[in-house]
Amino acid sequence: MLKPHSIQAILLDMDGTLVDAFAPIVRAMKQTLQEFSLAQISDADIRRHTGKGDCSMTALFGNQKEAAGKRFLEIHDEDYFTGIFPLAGASELLHWLQNKQMPAAIVTSKGQHRAEEQLAHLGWSDQIHTVIGKLTGRASKPDPESLLIACAALQIKPEHTLMIGDGIADMKAAQRAGSIAIGITASFSSAELREAGATQTFPTLIEAHAWLKTQIH
C-alpha cells in the first residue's frame, strides 16, 4: 500500500496500455520486412519488440536499419487511424482521473505528432495534461528522459508519479526515473515486467484502475 496522497500524477504509456494501435505498426513492419527481403515475424513478436523499446524494433532491420526504418515510418503514416481503438477500461480510467483532478501525462515512444493526432482522433486530448512522444534528440524508453520531461511539465517529482505501461521499456524507464512502475500483462508476463521494475502487475487496465481506487481517494 502506498502512502496516502503520495501519488500526485499518473504517467501512461499509449500503445498496448490505453490504445490498441498495433494494426498500422504490424502492417508497416511486415511490409517493410518483405520489401527489404528480411525474415517475417509473428504479430505477437512485433508487439513484444515494440514493448522492449526502439532499439529492439530497429534491430529487426539489421544493417539496413536506416533505410528500413525510414520506409517503416512511410508505410505506417499512410494511415495510422484505421484499426486503432481504445483498450478496455481506458476511457473510464481517463474520465475518473479527470474527475479526481489527478493530472495524466502520456509518455510514449510513438512520434510526438502521431501520438497527439491519435489522441485527438480518440477524443482524449482534453483529458491529458501533457503528451511526451518521440522527437529528434529525445531519448526513448527505456531511457528515463521522456518520463523526466513529463514530470517537469507537470511540476511533480518523479517519486510522486505512477507509470502504467505494458512493456519492458516502460518498467525500466519508470524505475530509472524514480517513478512507481505498474505493469499490464498484455505482451509480457508478470515475472518479466517485475524483473524490469514493476511493483504491481495486472492482466488489464480494468484491474489496474480498481487497484488505483484503493490508493487514490
Summary of the structure (lengths in Angstrom):
residues: 217
radius of gyration: 16.6
end to end distance: 12.9
largest distance: 54.7
contacts: 738
relative contact order: 0.18
helix: 50%
strand: 16%
